[in-house]
Amino acid sequence: MKLRVRVKPGSRKESIERAGDGSLVIKVREPAIEGRANDAAIAALAELYKVPKSAIRLLSGARSRNKVFLVPNP
């Protein structure tokens, strides 16, 4: 399934919330440097959907806060 996600790097607390438009908001502690926030978002999605991190693909938005991930159905 394709997921629209907004990643908020540098947050104090890590969390995953549902936005009003149906997308997810993932708050991560890692900064948006060298893909570290992307890696943290992938780890959070893997934990949420109980799939390996290697199964999740970033389809678009590698350098944006708004991203689209491909997550296999659990």
C-alpha positions as CSV (number, residue, x, y, z in Angstrom):
1,M,0.0,0.0,0.0
2,K,1.1,3.6,-0.6
3,L,1.2,5.9,2.3
4,R,1.4,9.6,2.3
5,V,3.6,10.7,5.2
6,R,4.8,14.0,6.7
7,V,8.0,13.7,8.6
8,K,8.9,16.1,11.3
9,P,12.6,15.7,12.1
10,G,14.3,17.0,15.3
11,S,11.2,16.4,17.5
12,R,11.6,15.9,21.2
13,K,9.3,12.9,21.3
14,E,8.9,10.3,18.6
15,S,5.3,9.5,17.6
16,I,3.0,8.6,14.8
17,E,-0.3,10.4,14.3
18,R,-3.1,10.5,11.8
19,A,-3.6,13.8,10.0
20,G,-7.0,15.2,9.1
21,D,-6.5,14.4,5.4
22,G,-5.8,10.7,6.1
23,S,-2.0,10.9,5.9
24,L,0.4,10.0,8.7
25,V,2.6,12.5,10.6
26,I,5.8,10.9,11.9
27,K,7.8,12.8,14.5
28,V,11.4,11.6,14.7
29,R,14.3,12.7,16.9
30,E,16.9,12.5,14.1
31,P,17.8,15.6,12.1
32,A,17.1,15.9,8.4
33,I,20.8,15.4,7.6
34,E,22.1,12.7,5.2
35,G,18.8,10.8,5.2
36,R,18.8,10.1,8.9
37,A,15.2,11.3,9.3
38,N,14.2,9.1,6.4
39,D,15.8,6.1,8.0
40,A,14.0,6.8,11.3
41,A,10.7,7.2,9.5
42,I,11.2,3.8,7.8
43,A,12.0,2.2,11.2
44,A,8.9,3.7,12.7
45,L,6.7,2.4,9.8
46,A,8.3,-1.0,10.0
47,E,7.5,-1.2,13.7
48,L,3.9,0.1,13.2
49,Y,3.1,-2.4,10.4
50,K,5.2,-5.3,11.7
51,V,7.3,-5.7,8.5
52,P,11.1,-5.6,8.0
53,K,12.7,-2.2,7.3
54,S,14.1,-3.6,4.1
55,A,10.5,-4.2,2.8
56,I,9.6,-0.5,3.0
57,R,10.5,1.7,0.0
58,L,10.6,5.5,-0.3
59,L,8.9,6.3,-3.6
60,S,9.1,10.1,-3.5
61,G,10.1,13.0,-1.3
62,A,13.5,12.0,-0.2
63,R,14.5,15.6,0.4
64,S,11.0,16.8,1.4
65,R,9.0,16.6,4.5
66,N,6.1,15.2,2.5
67,K,6.9,11.7,1.4
68,V,5.3,8.6,-0.2
69,F,6.3,5.2,1.1
70,L,5.4,1.8,-0.3
71,V,4.6,-0.6,2.5
72,P,3.8,-4.3,1.9
73,N,0.5,-5.5,3.3
74,P,1.2,-7.3,6.6
